[in-house]
Amino acid sequence: MAFARVNGVVLHHEVRGPADMPENGPALVFSNSLGTDFRIWDAVADRLAGNYRLVLYDKRGHGLSEAPPQPYALTDHVDDLAALLDHLGIARAAVVGLSVGGMIAQGLATRRPDLVEALVLCDTAHKIGTDALWNGRIEAVNAKGIASIADGILQRWFTPAYRSSGNADFAGYTAMLTRTPVDGYAGTCAALRDADLTESTRALRLPVLCIVGHQDGSTPPDLVRELAALIDGARFEIIAEAGHLPCIEQPEKTAALIEAFLAETGRWG
Ligand SMILES: O=C(O)CC1=CCC(=O)O1
């Protein structure tokens, strides 16, 4: 566990992987979704940590990172990640981003192409949701807290089987969502509302893998297929028995897809 003040905000992060990895060698960087922190990647990271240097971080307003007052712009999140990688001396990375984390990854590839060699875009899109959806969430969480909208969100995040009342992990991720700082949550909703990456993402030229859970209710397979179609040469994979967070429901399959893709690029492993 480490903290760094970069781009005007304290970010909680962790670097994992073999001790003999060269300090400035390529890294695998993970960016998480709205209402989650980097622990959503733990089971995937456990499967990859033997072979790669991993960087996990909590974006502003989430986890143990500072939560500046809302609203945020997607470029705030992108510039935070760029500054964190510069701070860590990481010059080349494959960025694995989920949902808004996937938009941060796309934004980083556009704004700092020197840093990004490949993208794994999980359950994300070039444009997520509508003004009405995000404004409704901002209003609700500011007035009544995140718990007031949590049920609907959790239904889109997880399959019915995972949401069983006996599943302690489901209770844990519910707490992760509802304990997110309101400024962090609403601030990032504003970033999502205002971001449309269609044209900048269409111009990307690098290896890209798009992944989506078969039962994703937030960024459904057809939307992620659209994202993949936008990017020259991007691959598209659907993971069965998963919702919006395949890294939690199907970590084995998620890690295997990431590893096979990185091997194909010829730059990792
Ligand atoms: O909260 C949701 O519905 C899922 C989601 C959309 C953007 C993000 O990061 O998570």
The ligand as an SDF file (V2000), in Angstrom:
LIG
                    3D

 10 10  0  0  0  0  0  0  0  0999 V2000
  -22.8760    1.9670  -12.0530 O   0  0  0  0  0  0  0  0  0  0  0  0
  -23.1000    1.3830  -13.1160 C   0  0  0  0  0  0  0  0  0  0  0  0
  -24.2170    1.2720  -13.5990 O   0  0  0  0  0  0  0  0  0  0  0  0
  -21.9680    0.8160  -13.8620 C   0  0  0  0  0  0  0  0  0  0  0  0
  -20.9980    1.7890  -14.3230 C   0  0  0  0  0  0  0  0  0  0  0  0
  -21.1280    2.7140  -15.3080 C   0  0  0  0  0  0  0  0  0  0  0  0
  -19.8800    3.4390  -15.4440 C   0  0  0  0  0  0  0  0  0  0  0  0
  -19.0440    2.7530  -14.4330 C   0  0  0  0  0  0  0  0  0  0  0  0
  -17.8740    2.9620  -14.1800 O   0  0  0  0  0  0  0  0  0  0  0  0
  -19.7670    1.8300  -13.7870 O   0  0  0  0  0  0  0  0  0  0  0  0
  1  2  2  0
  2  3  1  0
  2  4  1  0
  4  5  1  0
  5  6  2  0
  5 10  1  0
  6  7  1  0
  7  8  1  0
  8  9  2  0
  8 10  1  0
M  END
$$$$
